[in-house]
Amino acid sequence: MEIFGVPIQAMMGQLLIGLINGSFYALLSLGLAVIFGLLNIINFTHGAQYMMGAFVAYLLLNLLGIGYWWALLIAPIVVGITGVVFERLMLSKLYKLDHLYGLLLTFGLALIIQGLFRHYYGSSGQPYAVPPELTGARNLGFMFLPNYRGWVVGASLVICLLTWYVIERTKLGAYLRSATENPSLVQAFGINVPRMITLTYGFGVGLAALAGVMAAPIYQVSPLMGTDLIIVVFAVVVIGGMGSIMGSIVTGFGLGLIEGLTKVFYPEASNTVIFVIMAVVLLVKPAGLFGTEK
Amino acid sequence: MAGFFIVAPAVLYPVFLMKIMCFALFACAFNLLIGFGGLLSFGHSMFLGTAGYMAAHSAKVWGFTPELAILFATACATLMGVVTGALAIRRQGIYFAMITLALSQMIFFFYLQAPFTGGEDGIQAVPRGKLFGLIDLGSPATMYPFVFLIFISGFLLIWRIINSPFGQVLKAIRENEPRALSLGYDTDRYKLIAFVLSAGIAGLAGATKALVFQLASLTDVHWSMSGEVVLMTLLGGMGTIFGPVLGAAAIVTMQNYLKSLGFSS
């Protein structure tokens, strides 16, 4: 069976890959959007933290024999703690200054982290096996769905929606959002804003690390896995709207799908299509599709 | 500073010094935009790389002499600056940086696939040719003064731009754009001109670099090159005249000497 001259197996296969990429875009851009929304800092280190998450999972397995499911829990916490330490010691000094300095600091840190990992592990990837419970594939009739891929898409959807719910619909989320608008007033009400900011940064970093753990069996664990991904994730965040949570989720999945479709019909443009969309959105609606003009 | 570069080849490896000069020119061009214009462009590598490819291609395939190749490449980079600047200037601050990044990525992926660039291999064995058809640039003895001349003229051009009525208005726009607007200056036009000048000089640096190394590759258009120039300018000092030169020198030196230790970042 064919749609537009493309066999349906190929189309579905690419759409699935697009969805998987989209789930990583969504998870990572969610973390970035949360951090930017609250701290007004562009966290360039996000890609490196994603890579650290994957490496923690790899090290847990190879050094301590701790498997995937525990790594899903431990890696975000470990990397989140490093994020919290970094924020407390270095990043918080820059809040009063222009966005620019935070961006440059996180950029520098990303380079340092990547350089260190590349020094010890080289540029090629280390393998990480799919956990035994998730191996194999399911025949859905119109395509074969590898179980692990299905898990990745499903889990990221759940995590994204959970995060969105916490931020938009709970009291804690309300505190976070009000602290974004007017930190001094919220602090005057007695809420410990600096601590919330630190924990939010740690949470964003933890999300990146979680994405890294989930990515480990699909893409190899390599020090450079975050570098090219981070630029695409920036594009996703900008298109979705830099402070908007739902924006990053929808845009992440959406752009993953669009990229997958472009690969089917016009492969040469698949890398550029996201940036073309980003340029168009920036010119037409700079606040992003779901963002509000500040 | 000129004295240093005149004397240094006696002690330091000339190609290393030429590399510093090219990157210093690139950083100075970038500094024109960020230090004096207040605009962070995260896509400056597209100008460096485009000029590099254009110079390499014209010298190798079309047989241009070096000065024509460099002029042609600079013109290409300036043209690209006009087009991208017109698109990017519409937004400020972080959005400006993001647009330049997006445009630079598009250019990168275009060059990755375009046949004339040679993809991952790049354009290799670019002939240095004969300057004005007379002076053979093959050896460092003749190439070095040529590069030095280009560097000094580029630097003097930037210095002249900064210390001119145009430069003063640019600084005013950087400090307080609404005020400049209310005084009657067409800020968008000033910013665009600054962007185009910065793009052109970055292109000059890129074209010269391609001839010095006789290679034009994808590294020059990758976003990490944009990041490097940001680092150089930041390290040396944004908004100062000699800062970017020092920053470029520091980073190129560190890259050179730390490579042997196995660290590369």
Chai-1 contact restraints between the chains, C-beta under 6 A:
chainA,res_idxA,chainB,res_idxB,connection_type,confidence,min_distance_angstrom,max_distance_angstrom,comment,restraint_id
A,H99,B,I94,contact,1.0,0.0,6.0,A-B,restraint_1
A,L100,B,L40,contact,1.0,0.0,6.0,A-B,restraint_2
A,L104,B,L234,contact,1.0,0.0,6.0,A-B,restraint_3
A,L111,B,S265,contact,1.0,0.0,6.0,A-B,restraint_4
A,G115,B,S265,contact,1.0,0.0,6.0,A-B,restraint_5
A,H119,B,F263,contact,1.0,0.0,6.0,A-B,restraint_6
A,I231,B,W223,contact,1.0,0.0,6.0,A-B,restraint_7
A,V238,B,M98,contact,1.0,0.0,6.0,A-B,restraint_8
A,E268,B,Q113,contact,1.0,0.0,6.0,A-B,restraint_9
A,N271,B,F109,contact,1.0,0.0,6.0,A-B,restraint_10
A,T272,B,M106,contact,1.0,0.0,6.0,A-B,restraint_11
A,T272,B,F109,contact,1.0,0.0,6.0,A-B,restraint_12
A,F275,B,A102,contact,1.0,0.0,6.0,A-B,restraint_13
A,F275,B,Q105,contact,1.0,0.0,6.0,A-B,restraint_14
A,F275,B,M106,contact,1.0,0.0,6.0,A-B,restraint_15
A,M278,B,A102,contact,1.0,0.0,6.0,A-B,restraint_16
A,A279,B,A102,contact,1.0,0.0,6.0,A-B,restraint_17
A,L282,B,Y95,contact,1.0,0.0,6.0,A-B,restraint_18
A,L282,B,I99,contact,1.0,0.0,6.0,A-B,restraint_19
A,P286,B,R91,contact,1.0,0.0,6.0,A-B,restraint_20
A,P286,B,Y95,contact,1.0,0.0,6.0,A-B,restraint_21
